[in-house]
Structures are given as C-alpha cells and as structure tokens.
Amino acid sequence: MPSLRDATRGRVLFGGDYNPEQWPEEVWADDVRLMKEAGVNSVTIGVFSWAMIEPRPGAREFGWLDRLLDLVHAHGIGVVLATPTSSPPPWMGALHPETLPRTEDGSVVNYGSRQHFCPSSPVYRRYAASLTEDLAARYADHPALTVWHINNEYCTHCWCDETAAHFRRWLASRYGTLDALDAAWGTAFWSQRYGAWAEILPPRRAQYMRNPAQELDFKRFTSDALMECYTAERDIVARHTPHIPVTTNFMPLWSGQDAWAWAEQEDIVSVDVYPDPKDPRGGQYNAMLADMTRSQAGGPWMVMEQAAGPVNWRAVNHPKPAGLNRLWSLQSVARGADALCYFQWRQSRQGAEKFHSGMLSHAGESGRTFREVKRIGAELAVIGPEVSGTGVPAEVAVLHDWDAWWSSTQEGRPSSLVSYTELVQAWHGALWDAGIGMEFARPGSALSGYRMVLVPQLQLLGDAAVDDLVAYVRGGGTLVCGFFTGVVDVDDRIRPGGMDARLRELFGIRTVHEWWPLDAGAAVECDGFRGTLWSEELEPDGSAETVAAYRGGELDGLPSVLRKGGAWYLSTLPEPGALRGLLVRAAAAAGVRPVLEGLPAGVEAVRRGGLLFLLNHGRTPAVVELPGRHLDLLTGAEADGVVRLDRYGVAVLRDVSA
C-alpha cells in the first residue's frame, strides 16, 4: 500500500492549495517563479475546479489543467491532485435539485457556496464518479502526480427523503430486525415503537426532545455515508494509480467524521489546522491536533491546510504576529508532520475568502508573510532529510472516541456546560504544560505499550473497551479517569448503578448516588484545590484511597479524587494548575518523565527521531539549559549547555557530545 513516504522521498513536502483558475494564465509563470524562491515542492490543484473541468453536464475541459500540470512539473514541483467533488457546479443544483441537501426542518440548502450536496444522492454520486474516472484516466501517468486528494473537508449533513431511505438501509444492516432496533433505541419510551422500516426517519425537527439513541445512530450513519462517497472516489483513482497514495483532509477536531474509522481508509492522514493567533493556548491546541492526527495515522502525517496569516471566518480575524507562523509550522513538524501545506498559495482577490491569507499575500513578494514563508521553506529543506519518516515517542495515551463524543451532546443531558472537546483539551493541556509527550488512542486499542492512559471523559463505553481498561490496570498500567465515564453502553443505555460495575470496582466506588453538575462560574472546594463544572456524590467501598475530598456543601467529606492501586478517578474538573499537579503525580508514579526537565515557562521540547525541537511560545526570549553539546540545524551554530530562543524562537538540535 502506498504511503506518505512514497510522496515525500526523504523530505518534508511544502506548499499549498493552488487555484490558478482565479487568475489570468499569464500570472502562472510568476507563481512558479515565486514558488521556487520559497522552496515550494508541492501544490494541491483542482480542489474547487469542477465547473472549470465540467462546465456543462458531460463536457470535459482539461486543456488548462494539462498546461498547469506540465508547468509545475517543469519547475520540479509535485502535484497533490484533487477530485473537485466538494463543490458541484450550479448546473447540477439547477438540473437536479434532489442533489441538494435539506436541513432538519426540511429547508433546501441551495448552491452558491460549497459542500452543497447530499451524500446519499445517487445522482450526485454518479456525476462525481464519472468525473473522477476521467480525471484519473487522464493524469494517471503524469510525472507531476504524487498524491490524490479526494473531495475536501467532508462535512455535509442531510435530512432529505433520499437520506431517510439510505438511513433505513444502514439501520437494517446494523440491527437486522425492527425488534432489535426498538430494543437498541429504547422506543418503549414515549410510544416510539416502529411497526415498519418505512416509518423510520432521520431525527428531523420535532415537537420536543428527540430520541438520543436515534440521534447517535444518525451521527454514525452520516459519518459512514460520507465515507462511502470518499471510498467510491478513492477506489477509482487507486485502480488507475495503485502506486499513488490517497488522502482526504479532516477538519480539526470536528464531530461529523469518526476519524479513527476514516483513517483506516486512507494511505495518508491529513488535517487542516487553524489555531487562533489571539488564543494564548493556541500552541497547545496546535500540539493537540498534531498528536491526534499522528495517532490516527500511526506515524507521519500531513498538514493539508494552515493559514500563513489571518483567516476570514472568525468574528475578528487577527493576523499572525511575526514568527508565529514559523513557530506553529515547525511545531507540527516536530510532532510528526511530513507535509506542511497552506490554504492557499496566492491570496484571492475575489470571492468569499479574499480576506483569508495566502502564502503570497496581497502585499506581494515584498510582504512580511512571504518573507517568513521563504524562511520556513529554506529551513524545511535543511531538516527534512533528518526528520522525514521518523517517529515521535510517547508513553502516555489519551483515549478519544467519537461515539462517546456524540453521546455526550444529546439534548437531555445533566449539564450543557460540559463540553467533551474542552475536557480533552484541558487534560492534554495539563500534560503539555508539564512537558510530557503523549498521543491519542481509540477505546479498544492495545494499551499495554503505554505507562499511563488518560480518560478525560468517555460517557459511552462498550463492554470490550471497559474490559480492556480493567485488564490494563491489572497488568500494571496507570489509568487516570475523569468524571461521568462509563455511564452508558453502545446503545446509549444507562449502566446499572450509573457507572459500569467493572469500573466502579476498579476505582473502589460502591455507589454513585447522584451527579452534581455545577452552574456557570461555580466551583466546589476540595482538599488543596477547587473543582469546576461537575461533582459527584460517591460512596467508596473502602478499598480505595481518598486523595482529595470535597469540603463544604452537600458533598462535604465525600471523595473528589479516588485512587485504587494504579487506577485514579477524578469526580470533578480541577482548576488547571491542580489538574496538572494530579496528572504529573500519577505520571511520576507510572515512571513517566518530561521530555526535558527544567524548561522555562512557555518553552516546549519535543523529540522526533534523533533531533530535539525547542519551541518558545512566549513573547519574550528564553534560555534553555541542557546537558552536552548540540548543533542547531537551523543556524549551524553549536550550543554548549545553553540554547537561547528569541520570541517565538525555534531550535532544532542534534546531539554532538560524543
């Protein structure tokens, strides 16, 4: 099976989306000149070109694309060739309105933007397959082709009648009989029992709360329906070019796709990363996305999109200060990226994204953005041969699961203030602040290779996943688990006792009497810290140590943190410093240490292959002391015991002590 290694060939791919159809053809020569100057070795072409290639149903206009691929190849630039199926042309919506998606209340989502297709529409799928077939046949042997990029940011949801029929087929395959479906969905409640498959609809707008199990299955179905669109196109291009790797780009931590399942269908796992430059935790967010994508890939991965400057879709779109683009770019490489690409190459002059930055901004080649891009390209050329294909070690796993995420978003939940993704980020951030490397794992995956496993929150856990956690701890592993975990099974059915009995025994909990969610801004006092968001009325069984207890209020004296051997349970969310302290304590007990001890605040250390990356996320210079002599590949200077980092500075070090 082809891989990212086949595309990189011992280097880091560097470039971005190239949309030259927005410009007169005479601009193309200037583009490739500047690309070479910036060290660009890869461009993504064709993402939004459906109307250019097929201006009328069945027509094909490939001449401009022929000339473009020939031009970039002549300048030594490889092509990530996209199937342009994320944005059907207006003629499709006009001729075939049934291809347009419908919302939960039945409104039509019209063309005039992008992603305006129903994933279940056979008409859309037929047109998409036909275009993909012709595209693959024409360019299968083109020497510029290095990667296939299918569609773009799959994100469309639809509740139309075609989707309803597709959903029923999916359910029939999953459950077999209506009796099994009724049992899984708990349809005895509110008289929802079904007498025929034709009665089942997607969870459309309803009078009151909808069936949460039905909603959970619809989210599972939608991820699978979109994946069917992806795999249909993937199989077409793979048949023509079995040696060329295939990808599609995930959006960062997006709920609509089960990325674990999708990653299994990709040769290259790629993601679009857009931290907010104004977010003081932007570097941690970028690190989390990198760790997550590397874990899904099982190795090196691809940044398909990032911004060289501001985006255009936040309420206020701040530019990146000088140096921040370079810092976050090299941070992604440190955490396993073997391809670093942007949306887009040349900033658009028209259209919805004309205020979204490009590698070549409106300021042109003399602008600060392009100068920084050139610096990044030059540095990647230096470090690429040493990092490409290498791994990032981790002794800690964070469990992350889409089913649990989807289950946690149901309407009738104990607290709408509890956000699954914010909990994941809080726990990841606690260890990131402590300088401890980690990766993500799917419940049910092998855990024995990790010294410590974190479960920020998994409301839904299947039987096998619970058994794995119990076996992991009994095998000597350290498990730290957050509140409201193991509450429901795979059908969103409450476990007897409010938490799986195996987990209660593991943590030393006899009974979960009540969940006590907290109001916005409220906190509970605990021994040595304050808890936020949540608390629980736990009755321990006497086998566990109370690490911390609640003080005051209804839960006075009851445990807030329990530990039984290698299993820790946190029934609240400690404030950031306290959470970090608890996780570091558990990590130390498990034998996990930071990548580098004694780092200044704001400095991150990551080991990749034989190199040590030091990244200063602070706005002031920092000094890092480390043993031995090191060569900084970015400057060529040798550091003997001390490395000085400028604001947003980066050092990539090879140990030359021997």
Order of alpha helices (4+ residues) and beta strands (2+ residues): alpha-beta-alpha-beta-alpha-alpha-beta-alpha-alpha-beta-alpha-alpha-alpha-beta-beta-alpha-beta-alpha-beta-alpha-beta-alpha-beta-alpha-alpha-beta-beta-alpha-beta-alpha-beta-beta-beta-beta-beta-beta-beta-beta-alpha-beta-beta-beta-beta-beta
